[in-house]
Amino acid sequence: MRNCQIIADEIDANQIELIFLQSERLNPNAIIDFIENLCKVSRDELAEEDSPKKFCLQKLVEVASLNMNRVRFQW
């Protein structure tokens, strides 16, 4: 079993979801860092030749939707 699978099995999916849902509470600099890194991970997931994943891409859309009330300049 791959290490990432072992770790994933130990993490509560609700806790992961909470990270994304609470992104509205991040300050302007933190949300930019969060989105930039979510984009990087999403690119890596999509680049997997065998089985590209869409988890981070979906979360990117969700986070963008949750944070639409932010000032445009933060984006």
Secondary structure by P-SEA (a helix, b strand, c coil): ccaaaaaaaaccaaaaaaaaaacccccaaaaaaaaaaaaaaaaaaaacccccccaaaaaaaaaaaaacccccccc
